[in-house]
Every structure is written in C-alpha cells, then in structure tokens.
Amino acid sequence: MNPKETLTEVYGNYVGNQRKTASSQATFDDEDPARKGSVLASFQASSPRDITDAVDAAAEAFLHWRRTPVDERQHLGSRFVQLVRQRQEDLAVIVSRENGKTLREARAEVQSAVTEGTYHVYQASRFVGHTLPAGTQGCTGWVQYHPVGVVGVISPWNFPVNVMCRKTLPALMTGNTVVFKPATFTPWSAIFMAQLFEEAGFPAGVFNCITGLGSSVGNALVDDPRVRAISFTGSTDVGKKIQERVARNLTRTQLELGGKNALVVMHDADLNAAVDAAMTAGFACAGQWCTSTSRILLQKQIHDRFLDMLAARCERMIVGDPLDENITMGPVAGPDQYESICTAIHRAKAEGARLVTGGAATGELGERGYFIRPTVFADVSPEMSIFREEIFGPVLAISPVDSLDQALRLANESRYALSSAIFTRDIDAAHKYIGEIDAGLAHVNIHTGFKLPALPFGGWKESGFGLPENGQTGLEFFVDRKAVYIKSSA
Ligand code: NAD
C-alpha cells in the first residue's frame, strides 16, 4: 500500500487478528479534507453485532493475556512501538491525508506517540504497589494490581495515532484486552495500527478494532456489560452521554473532553515568545488540539503591539495542501467541522467582535477543500459565545485585561478547565497564576499544548472526568486493587 496514492481499497474490521466484514455489509468512505468529494478508501459501517463479536474475542483473549508475564507483554509493546517508529512516514502521510494536518505536524504526532508509547511500555515494570510496614497487626499485607478485563477505547480524529497509543498501550501493558473504536474521519490510521499490533506478535483478540458511527458502535461498546472500563477522548457532549449510559453497569470511565484554553500575556512578557506560543497553540493542526489556545487575555499596555505582531504572523501563514512541505496550515478535518467553525465565525461578527484577520478561504482554495485561514477576533467580551464555546478551529479570541486578578477571573469563567498558560517575567505573578487558575495543565512561558508523558494529562470541570491519562494515573486507571493480608499460622 502506498499511502500517497488514491486508493479504492475496502478495509475490514480487525477482530481476533482477522479482517472482518461488518454484519451490515455496509461501508463508508474516508474523505481527504484537502480534496472535497475524494475517496481515500472505504471502511466497515459496523453495527452493534460487530461490537459483540469483538468483545467476545477480547473476553476470550483476556483469559490468557492476564496471565502473560509483564516482561513478555513489554516485549510485544516495544516491538509495536518500534514498528510505529519504522513506519513513521507511512503513518504520517495517512494522518495528513485523512485528517488534513500538515506532513510536519503528522510526523510530530507519530513521534509523540512513540515517545509516550515507550514511556508506558517501560512504566509497566515499574508499576508496583505498596506493602504494610513489617509486623503491622501481626500480618503482612500489600496492594496487588489486577487488570480490569475488556477495555473499550474510543478516540477522536484530531490525534488518531497519539491518542490511541496513549490509551491502548497502558491498557495492554497492565494485562487488559482492548476493543478500539476510532473516529469516522480517521479509520485508515486505526486499521494501519491494528496491522502493526498483529505484526508485533500480539495474540489474537488482545487488540481489536471496529470502525463505524459513534451512535451505533460507540453506544454498543459502552453498553456491553463485559466492557469494564471506557477510555474516551472527544467532545464534552458525547462524554456526558457516555457517562449517563455507563451508570447502568457501573463501568469506570476516563473522559478527556473539550477545552477553551486561555493564554494570559502580562505587560512584562517576552512578546516574541508569547506570539510564538499563540501561533503554535492557536494554529497548529488548524487549531484542532484539545489544548489549543483559543482565548488570549492581553494586559492593556501590550495589547495593540501584541495584536499587530500576531496579525502580521497570521498573514504570513501559507494555507494549502498538507502534503506540500512548504505549507504551514492544512484544512480542517471535514465538512461538519468546517460548517461549525464558519457558523462560530459568523456568530462572533454578529455579536460585535472585531475580525482582525482570517475567515474561510475563498477562491480556488476554498472550492477545493475545507480551508479556513488563521482567524483572529479582537474586542471580545466575556458574554460573547466566541469567548465561551469551544470552536475547535483556527480562531483566536482576544480580550484586554487590566490586571492579573482580572485575567484569572475571566480565564476561570468557563465550564472548561483543560489547559492554560501565562507569559510573564514576574515570578510572583507566575506563582499566583499557577495557584489560582482552574486547569489540569498550567504553563509559564510555554504554550498551552506542551506536555510530557510522565505528568498526568487531563482536564478539570467539564474538560475531564476520571483518572487522567499519562503519568502514574495513566496505568492506574486500567487496574483493580486488591488488599492482601497474610498471617503466618506459626
Ligand atoms: P466526538 O465527541 O464527536 O467523537 C469522539 C469519538 O466518540 C468518535 O470516535 C465518535 O465516533 C465517538 N462517539 C460519538 N458519539 C458517541 C456515542 N454516543 N457513544 C460512544 N461514542 C461516540 O469528538 P471529535 O469531534 O472526534 O473530537 C473533537 C473533540 O475532542 C473536541 O471537543 C476536543 O476538545 C476533544 N478532545 C479532547 C482531548 C483531551 O485530551 N481532553 C484530546 C483530543 C480531543
């Protein structure tokens, strides 16, 4: 398979290391967002019955996988990560073609999946419990970890490789088996990685992949009582629906959800660095990171200067075909995404925000694909929807502030609390910000998207629920704890 060619291939689901046709016999097409109406390949439009078959396979495989020694699991995990690294270019082209991010961004995503995957595989042997101090109450005791069983992983389209690895590898390394449901915009990278799991030598049924709509196969995965944990990344609305449904079976959840991340720039900040941060986290992957900066709160003294610098940088960005190495921003991921961003832009204008630069691409580019230019709105007030609602596109909302207190109040005036950043040279201001910002990630002089695998990655408020991904909690989510007590009969 050459990912650069246009394909007409029909890909099957992956169950028990076999390619399966959906019981509905129906398929859906994967569109390249840089070429409206194109078909990259077709994938199974699966039904709940296919989820049942995949859970059957995963439940059967769990019986032996749970007993497989951790070093053997790690050996297979390392082989998988190595294959992802070896196939980096193929995977990057696939991600770029089905998601629309530039090749450079897609390569960075695969590299990040390798870094995080390596961390999780390595961590599995360091994941040790606690023991009682010797002789407590005359007994010995410790905490023993057990895999929960079959795990459902549901991922979004914005990081189809990285999010999948960040969830699936800790689940597998701790002894669980997985049924994976990718987003409908990005099934190709999912099926490609399913092949890599098989190539790495994972036994049949340990990793399974079913493509199809969230409203049918997603629901079926969430509803199956044999699925003991759901790790989901996606929108807050869908996360809430999942949380309602799992209540029936008391299935545990790890929900990584939406954001409305604020960047605060104080009067004493290094403005070049702050503008760089706004450009990176505002427009990388066309503003479709969950940790993208979407609100910028500027202290009044530097407001106009920052805005001029930002607008000039936006106008220099080259929007176009993501496979072209000279392009700095690709299209957004698909038609629904494009419509919802355009609606948000129209609403912002109607509510009185000032469009500084950007908007939907017009002319030949606009006709060819789902392209939106880097967009900046100024004079945004807190009651406007552009200040409050997640847009998930290349759109920045700028508001002036008098003080750090006001910046904190406005930044925290949100139902979301995922990521945040402040640019300042004042150590006291930085500490106050870290202490008082509502967010799962707080950055000082670093953009809102920065993260490392050893620290937890998750949001507060309506940005997340359950134990965060990455770090120690990234493994803890996938285990049950057993308190063991032993008293010698002697
Ligand atoms: P989405 O919620 O529409 O879909 C996410 C996944 O859920 C897809 O696989 C989809 O098919 C599936 N799904 C849809 N309805 C379902 C249902 N009823 N039951 C089960 N599964 C269902 O999100 P999206 O559009 O793919 O991704 C964008 C969203 O994801 C944004 O809100 C973004 O902020 C969020 N996101 C969050 C993080 C994070 O770590 N916090 C990371 C990436 C993306």
Boltz pocket constraint, residues with backbone or C-beta under 6 A from the ligand:
constraints:
  - pocket:
      binder: B
      contacts: [[A, 154], [A, 155], [A, 156], [A, 157], [A, 158], [A, 159], [A, 181], [A, 182], [A, 183], [A, 184], [A, 212], [A, 213], [A, 214], [A, 215], [A, 217], [A, 218], [A, 219], [A, 222], [A, 233], [A, 234], [A, 235], [A, 236], [A, 238], [A, 239], [A, 241], [A, 242], [A, 256], [A, 257], [A, 258], [A, 259], [A, 288], [A, 289], [A, 290], [A, 390], [A, 392], [A, 418], [A, 457], [A, 459], [A, 463]]
      max_distance: 6.0
